[in-house]
Amino acid sequence: SAADTESYAFSADINQLLSL
């Protein structure tokens, strides 16, 4: 669903920030 896609994108952004 659209909500699932947004949730995944949000998680990916957080993971990228944490990798810094």
Buried (B, 14 or more C-beta within 10 A) or exposed (E): EEEEEEEEEEEEEEEEEEEE
